[in-house]
Amino acid sequence: MQQIDTNVKPNLAAFNPVTATWLTSSYSNGAGGMCVQVAHGVEGVVLRDSKQPAGPFLSFSHAEWDAFRLGAAAGEFTRP
């Protein structure tokens, strides 16, 4: 079994947003605005604005995404 390097970012040149499985934020209002979508892949995680499905995209390694996700859950980004 091949080891996955969790510090490698996705190759956006090879990324196909049409075939990716996009998940919509649970905080989305469902009215077509202010939606962040995420696609998980073998190489990492890609984010986009749902109003701009063709991009631009932000890419993160699995390690970066886990650090962000865990930090958000712990309240590290809460405004003072």
C-alpha positions in Angstrom: 0.0 0.0 0.0 1.3 3.4 -1.0 1.9 6.0 1.8 0.2 9.3 1.4 2.2 12.4 2.2 -0.2 14.5 4.2 2.0 17.6 3.7 1.6 17.7 -0.1 -1.0 20.1 -1.6 -3.3 19.1 -4.4 -2.0 19.6 -8.0 -4.5 22.2 -9.2 -3.3 21.8 -12.8 -4.6 18.3 -12.7 -7.7 19.1 -10.6 -11.0 18.8 -12.4 -13.8 20.8 -10.6 -16.5 19.2 -12.8 -15.8 15.6 -11.6 -15.0 16.6 -8.0 -17.5 15.8 -5.2 -18.2 19.1 -3.6 -19.6 19.5 -0.1 -21.4 22.7 0.9 -20.9 24.3 4.3 -23.6 23.6 6.9 -23.7 27.3 7.5 -24.9 28.1 4.0 -28.2 29.8 3.9 -29.3 27.8 0.9 -30.2 31.0 -1.1 -27.3 30.7 -3.4 -24.9 33.1 -1.7 -22.1 33.0 0.8 -21.4 29.3 0.3 -18.0 27.7 0.8 -17.6 24.3 -0.8 -14.9 21.8 -0.2 -13.7 18.8 -2.2 -11.6 16.1 -0.5 -9.1 14.3 -2.6 -6.2 11.9 -2.2 -3.7 14.7 -2.4 -5.5 17.1 -0.2 -8.5 19.5 0.1 -9.7 22.2 -2.4 -12.1 25.0 -1.5 -14.2 27.3 -3.7 -16.9 29.9 -3.6 -20.1 28.3 -4.8 -20.9 31.5 -6.8 -17.7 30.9 -8.9 -17.7 27.1 -9.6 -14.9 27.5 -12.2 -12.5 29.0 -9.6 -10.4 30.4 -8.3 -9.6 27.6 -5.8 -7.7 27.4 -2.6 -5.7 24.2 -2.0 -4.5 22.7 1.3 -2.6 19.6 2.3 -4.4 17.2 4.6 -2.2 18.4 7.4 -3.0 22.1 6.8 -6.8 21.3 6.5 -6.7 19.2 9.8 -4.9 22.1 11.6 -7.5 24.6 10.4 -10.5 22.3 11.1 -9.2 21.5 14.6 -8.4 25.2 15.3 -11.8 26.3 14.2 -13.5 23.6 16.4 -11.3 24.8 19.4 -12.4 28.4 18.9 -9.0 29.7 17.8 -10.5 32.0 15.2 -13.2 33.5 17.4 -13.3 37.3 17.4 -12.3 39.0 20.7 
